Amino acid sequence: MVAPLIWLASRSPRRRQLLTEAGLQHIAEHPGIEDSELIAPANAKPSEWVASLAYLKACAGAAIVRERGIDEPLLVLGADTACVQNGRMIGTPNSATEARSMLESFCSESHEVVTGVALIGLETCETGVPKVRSLFASSAVVKWGNVSEAEIARYLASNAWQGKAGAYNLRERLDAGWPITCEGDANGVMGLPVAAVIRKVTLLYAGGVS
């Protein structure tokens, strides 16, 4: 059997790349949610917060699909990633100044990266809740060595920090030779724990997706 098409509620090139490398057929479109404007409550658990944002994106994506009258077997995928350091959640920087602060705080320290994932079907209950749904979170610990001020300055000037949780992408920085190690799912750090997604997609498809 062929797994259902995945509608990725995101234009993230990293998430698209991970899905492509995993052989998962997908379409990607921005759900219209600007989550950078949302602020987590002071008592929010990082895993619950990113899973909630992922669900919000997936629901917005599902609404777009329904409006277009697409009725083939399909799962809508939403994801959100945040870094956590000393109990503080760190999202996507809004400026180079914010990005510099994030990067400098990571140097010679460790931090956690949490990615929330939501997979939902299009059919809903009377309450509007998707009949087929799965929410989960993946976490990993990332440790940085020392990165020089000059190297950080060059990186900031490239604007490669834009649109990235914590202002960096793990694969890109490793390829650039930065002293970084990861304990846990590296794909989750890059935006999508794709092995876990495949397992969930298989289970949801076996249960029937509509």
Secondary structure as UniProt FT lines:
FT   STRAND          5..8
FT   HELIX           13..21
FT   TURN            22..23
FT   STRAND          26..28
FT   HELIX           35..37
FT   TURN            42..43
FT   HELIX           46..67
FT   TURN            68..69
FT   STRAND          74..85
FT   TURN            86..87
FT   STRAND          88..90
FT   HELIX           96..106
FT   TURN            107..108
FT   STRAND          110..120
FT   TURN            126..127
FT   STRAND          133..144
FT   HELIX           149..157
FT   TURN            158..163
FT   HELIX           165..167
FT   HELIX           170..175
FT   TURN            176..177
FT   STRAND          180..184
FT   HELIX           186..189
FT   TURN            190..191
FT   HELIX           194..207
//
